[in-house]
């Protein structure tokens, strides 16, 4: 007979296992990590928090005769943002490829609604931020910060609603967020790339051709892709183009199906997902969400960067997405998601304003000073929190009318 201690251990293990099977778990861990960072940043431990992530350098590679092209030396914060986030984008890239080949985006009709909604959800927040910072040539660089949606956070909140949210809402939210991520990747590549090192870019081009060759010659083992993908990441990072793009590029060449009909891409995606959801994203949140409220004032909250991000995430996202849903469905260009009422669609539109991870990431690329970083963090946290709370409440109390008609437009 099991002892009480053994029963207690088994209960804890079962509860932990159940927690990590929940879709909400990733979102909850992100919230916990961000909360811990904010608490630490407002205690005497903040000095150690800043020192640990920004002053401790990690160096990899080797040099000979003053040749240091194969050396990378960065603070831990940048290793997280440039290294671990490349793995996150690698996973995002695989999700995008799967959705376009076999998922919810595999046909024009199915892809049209979330695609146009995602465009509206990126354009309107960016325009709002741009308008509110048009007089500042420095602040205006953050125009893309409120254009992003954090899929882990948003899906985690949606999962908390259980049966109150039909499956079609999850599908719509996932598709919008996936296309949103694709848009964010394009924005990073076009607008947040510094000076380019052409020699390193040539090495990246060779790695790219290597990945293409592996794919075209039907190499189904994942290891060669990962090895060349690492070389691509190193070269892109050295080139000045943001290294997270290497993750997306590598993902695009992972084979969808082998000769036996098995999917190397899906297998790798499933294997990588827990590491990203339960380690990489929470670590990113913990390293980037530490906002100190020392000397905080109403004037600081009314900073144009902070207000532009809050308005973009909370107002711009819901306006841009919901108006597109109204127009596209109203014109009969795409069917309304099954079993979803218009109030639920509005709630999901608000929920897309949870920009946390991606918004913080773009903010880190857009600005360099500590003051700007704090303004970004304050705006992202406030805008995401407003979107999360109001989106959840709207969805919780929304009527579940399966035969809801088309509102007047």
C-alpha positions in Angstrom: 0.0 0.0 0.0 1.3 3.4 -0.9 2.3 5.7 1.9 0.8 9.2 2.2 4.1 10.7 1.0 4.1 8.6 -2.1 0.4 9.5 -2.8 1.2 13.2 -2.3 4.1 12.9 -4.7 2.0 11.1 -7.3 -0.8 13.8 -6.9 1.8 16.6 -7.5 3.2 14.8 -10.6 -0.3 14.2 -12.0 -1.3 17.8 -11.4 1.9 19.1 -13.0 1.3 16.8 -16.0 -2.3 18.0 -16.3 -1.1 21.6 -16.2 1.4 21.2 -19.0 -1.3 19.6 -21.2 -3.5 22.6 -20.9 -3.4 25.1 -23.8 -3.6 27.8 -21.2 -0.4 26.7 -19.5 2.0 28.5 -21.9 0.0 31.8 -21.4 -0.1 31.4 -17.7 3.7 30.8 -17.5 4.3 33.9 -19.6 2.2 35.9 -17.2 4.0 34.5 -14.2 7.4 35.2 -15.7 6.5 38.8 -16.6 5.0 39.4 -13.2 8.2 38.1 -11.5 10.3 40.3 -13.6 8.2 43.4 -12.7 8.4 42.5 -9.0 12.1 42.0 -9.1 12.6 45.3 -11.1 10.9 47.2 -8.3 13.0 45.7 -5.4 16.6 46.0 -4.4 17.2 42.9 -6.6 16.8 45.1 -9.7 20.5 45.9 -9.6 21.3 42.2 -9.9 18.6 41.6 -12.5 20.1 44.3 -14.8 23.6 43.2 -14.2 22.8 39.5 -14.9 21.1 40.1 -18.2 23.0 43.2 -19.5 26.5 43.1 -18.0 27.4 39.4 -18.2 28.8 38.5 -21.6 28.9 35.0 -23.1 31.4 34.4 -25.9 31.4 31.5 -28.4 33.6 30.7 -31.4 37.4 31.1 -31.8 39.9 33.5 -33.2 43.4 33.2 -34.6 45.9 35.9 -35.5 43.4 38.7 -34.7 40.9 37.1 -37.0 37.6 37.2 -35.0 35.0 36.7 -37.7 34.1 33.4 -36.0 33.6 34.9 -32.6 30.3 36.1 -31.0 30.4 37.9 -27.7 27.1 39.3 -26.4 25.4 40.0 -23.1 22.9 37.3 -21.9 19.9 39.5 -22.9 21.0 39.5 -26.5 21.7 35.8 -26.5 18.1 35.3 -25.4 16.7 37.8 -28.0 19.0 36.8 -30.9 19.6 33.1 -30.1 16.6 31.6 -28.2 14.2 33.8 -30.2 15.6 32.4 -33.4 14.4 29.0 -32.2 11.0 30.5 -31.5 10.8 31.9 -35.0 11.9 28.5 -36.3 8.8 27.0 -34.7 6.7 29.9 -36.0 8.1 29.2 -39.5 7.1 25.6 -39.3 3.6 26.5 -38.1 3.2 28.9 -41.0 4.4 26.3 -43.5 2.0 23.7 -42.2 -1.0 26.0 -42.1 -0.4 27.1 -45.7 0.2 23.5 -47.0 -2.3 21.5 -45.0 -4.0 23.6 -42.4 -6.5 26.5 -42.1 -4.7 28.6 -44.7 -4.4 25.9 -47.4 -7.3 27.2 -49.6 -8.1 30.8 -50.7 -11.5 30.9 -49.1 -10.3 29.6 -45.8 -7.2 31.9 -45.8 -9.0 35.1 -47.0 -10.8 36.0 -43.7 -7.8 35.7 -41.3 -5.4 37.1 -43.9 -7.3 40.3 -44.4 -8.1 40.5 -40.6 -4.4 40.2 -39.8 -3.5 43.0 -42.3 -6.1 45.2 -40.7 -4.9 44.3 -37.3 -1.3 45.3 -38.2 -2.1 48.4 -40.3 -4.5 50.3 -38.0 -2.3 50.0 -34.8 0.7 51.1 -36.8 -1.1 54.1 -38.2 -2.4 55.1 -34.7 1.1 54.9 -33.2 2.6 56.7 -36.2 0.0 59.5 -35.9 0.7 59.9 -32.2 4.5 60.1 -32.7 4.7 61.9 -36.0 6.5 64.9 -34.5 9.3 62.7 -33.0 11.8 61.3 -35.5 13.2 59.0 -32.8 9.9 57.7 -31.3 8.4 57.1 -34.7 10.8 54.2 -35.2 8.6 52.1 -32.9 5.6 52.2 -35.3 5.6 48.4 -35.7 5.5 47.6 -31.9 1.7 47.5 -31.5 1.2 45.6 -34.8 2.1 42.2 -33.3 -0.1 39.6 -31.6 1.3 37.2 -29.0 -0.2 33.9 -30.0 0.8 32.0 -26.8 -0.8 34.6 -24.5 -4.0 35.1 -26.6 -4.6 31.3 -27.1 -3.9 30.8 -23.4 -6.6 33.3 -22.4 -9.0 31.8 -25.0 -8.4 28.4 -23.5 -9.4 29.6 -20.1 -12.9 30.1 -21.4 -13.4 26.4 -22.1 -16.6 25.6 -23.9 -17.7 29.2 -23.8 -15.5 29.7 -26.9 -16.3 27.6 -30.0 -13.5 25.8 -31.7 -13.9 28.1 -34.7 -12.7 31.0 -32.6 -9.5 29.3 -31.7 -9.0 28.5 -35.4 -9.6 32.1 -36.4 -7.3 33.5 -33.7 -4.6 31.0 -34.5 -4.8 31.8 -38.3 -4.8 35.6 -37.6 -1.8 35.3 -35.2 0.2 33.1 -37.7 -0.3 35.6 -40.5 0.5 38.4 -38.0 3.8 36.7 -37.1 4.6 36.4 -40.8 3.9 40.1 -41.2 6.2 40.8 -38.2 9.0 38.8 -39.8 8.7 40.8 -43.0 8.7 44.0 -41.0 11.8 43.0 -39.1 13.6 42.1 -42.3 12.7 45.3 -44.1 12.7 48.0 -41.4 14.8 46.8 -38.4 18.1 45.7 -40.1 21.2 47.6 -39.5 24.4 47.9 -41.5 25.0 44.9 -43.7 28.3 42.9 -43.7 28.4 41.6 -47.3 31.0 38.9 -46.5 28.8 37.3 -43.8 25.8 37.7 -46.1 27.5 35.7 -48.8 28.1 32.9 -46.3 24.4 33.1 -45.4 23.6 32.8 -49.1 25.7 29.6 -49.4 23.9 28.2 -46.3 20.6 29.1 -47.9 21.6 27.2 -51.1 22.6 24.3 -48.9 19.1 24.1 -47.3 17.5 24.4 -50.7 19.7 21.5 -52.0 18.8 19.3 -49.1 15.1 19.9 -49.7 15.3 19.5 -53.5 17.3 16.2 -53.2 14.7 14.8 -50.8 16.8 14.6 -47.7 14.3 13.8 -45.0 16.6 13.6 -41.9 16.2 16.8 -39.8 19.8 16.9 -38.5 21.4 18.3 -41.7 18.9 21.1 -41.9 19.5 22.0 -38.2 23.3 22.1 -38.7 23.1 24.3 -41.8 20.4 26.3 -40.1 22.9 27.1 -37.3 25.5 28.2 -39.8 22.9 30.4 -41.4 21.9 31.9 -38.0 25.6 32.7 -37.2 26.2 34.3 -40.7 23.0 36.3 -40.6 23.8 37.6 -37.1 27.3 38.6 -38.2 25.8 40.3 -41.4 23.7 42.8 -39.4 20.4 41.4 -40.6 18.4 40.2 -37.6 19.3 36.6 -36.8 15.8 35.4 -36.0 15.1 35.4 -39.8 17.4 32.4 -40.0 14.9 30.4 -38.0 12.1 31.2 -40.4 14.2 30.5 -43.5 15.4 27.1 -42.1 11.8 26.1 -41.2 10.6 26.8 -44.8 12.9 23.9 -46.0 12.0 21.3 -43.5 10.2 18.5 -45.5 6.5 18.4 -45.0 6.2 14.7 -46.0 8.6 11.9 -46.7 8.1 8.9 -49.0 6.3 6.9 -46.3 3.8 9.8 -45.8 5.2 10.7 -42.4 5.8 14.4 -41.6 9.3 15.4 -40.4 8.0 18.9 -40.0 5.1 18.0 -37.8 7.3 15.6 -35.7 9.9 18.4 -35.2 7.2 20.9 -34.5 5.7 18.8 -31.8 9.1 18.0 -30.2 10.1 21.6 -30.1 6.8 23.2 -29.0 7.1 22.3 -25.2 10.7 23.8 -25.1 9.5 27.0 -26.7 6.3 27.3 -24.8 7.6 26.4 -21.3 11.2 27.6 -21.4 12.1 30.0 -24.2 9.1 32.3 -24.1 8.9 32.5 -20.3 12.7 33.2 -20.2 12.2 35.9 -22.9 9.4 37.4 -20.9 11.4 37.3 -17.6 14.4 39.0 -19.3 12.5 41.7 -21.1 9.5 42.6 -18.9 11.3 44.1 -15.9 9.9 47.6 -15.7 11.1 49.7 -12.7 8.4 52.1 -11.4 11.0 54.1 -9.5 10.3 57.8 -10.2 7.2 56.8 -12.1 4.8 59.7 -12.8 1.7 60.5 -14.8 4.0 62.3 -17.2 5.9 59.1 -17.8 2.7 57.2 -18.5 1.6 60.0 -20.9 4.8 59.5 -22.9 3.9 59.5 -26.6 5.7 56.1 -27.1 3.8 54.6 -24.2 0.4 56.0 -25.3 1.0 55.1 -28.9 1.6 51.5 -28.0 -1.4 51.3 -25.6 -3.7 52.9 -28.1 -2.4 50.8 -30.9 -2.8 47.5 -29.1 -6.0 48.1 -27.3 -7.9 50.3 -29.8 -6.1 49.7 -33.1 -6.2 46.0 -33.0 -9.9 45.6 -32.3 -10.9 48.3 -34.8 -8.6 47.0 -37.6 -9.6 43.3 -37.1 -13.3 43.6 -36.4 -14.0 46.1 -39.2 -12.4 43.7 -41.6 -14.5 40.8 -40.3 -17.6 42.8 -40.7 -16.8 43.8 -44.3 -15.5 40.5 -45.6 -18.3 38.4 -44.0 -20.9 41.0 -44.9 -19.9 41.0 -48.5 -20.0 37.2 -48.6 -16.3 36.9 -49.5 -15.8 34.4 -46.7 -18.2 32.6 -44.3 -18.6 33.5 -40.7 -16.8 31.1 -38.3 -19.1 28.3 -37.3 -21.1 28.6 -34.1 -19.5 32.0 -33.3 -21.6 35.1 -32.5 -20.7 38.6 -33.5 -20.0 39.5 -29.9 -17.5 36.6 -29.7 -15.8 37.7 -32.9 -15.5 41.2 -31.3 -14.0 39.6 -28.2 -11.4 37.8 -30.2 -10.6 41.0 -32.0 -9.9 42.7 -28.7 -7.8 39.6 -27.6 -5.5 40.1 -30.5 -4.3 43.3 -28.8 -2.2 41.1 -26.5 1.1 41.8 -28.2 3.4 41.0 -25.3 6.3 38.8 -26.6 6.4 40.0 -30.2 5.8 43.7 -29.3 8.6 43.6 -26.7 10.9 42.0 -29.2 10.2 44.6 -31.9 10.6 47.3 -29.3 14.0 45.9 -28.4 15.0 46.3 -32.1 13.5 49.8 -32.5 15.1 51.5 -29.4 18.4 51.5 -27.6 18.2 53.7 -24.5 17.0 52.5 -21.1 14.3 55.2 -21.0 12.9 54.2 -24.4 12.9 50.5 -23.3 11.0 51.3 -20.2 8.4 53.3 -22.2 8.0 50.4 -24.6 7.7 47.9 -21.7 5.1 50.0 -19.9 3.1 50.5 -23.0 3.2 46.9 -24.1 2.3 45.6 -20.6 -0.6 48.1 -20.2 -2.0 47.6 -23.7 -1.7 43.8 -23.5 -3.3 43.8 -20.0 -6.2 45.9 -21.1 -6.8 43.8 -24.2 -6.5 40.5 -22.2 -9.0 41.7 -19.5 -11.6 43.2 -21.8 -11.3 40.5 -24.4 -11.8 37.8 -21.7 -14.8 39.6 -20.2 -16.5 40.2 -23.6 -16.0 36.5 -24.5 -17.1 35.3 -21.1 -20.4 37.2 -21.1 -21.0 37.0 -24.9 -24.2 35.2 -25.9 -23.6 31.9 -27.7 -26.1 32.4 -30.5 -25.3 30.0 -33.2 -27.7 31.6 -35.6 -26.6 35.2 -35.0 -27.4 37.3 -38.0 -25.4 39.9 -39.8 -25.3 43.2 -38.1 -26.0 46.3 -40.1 -23.0 47.8 -41.7 
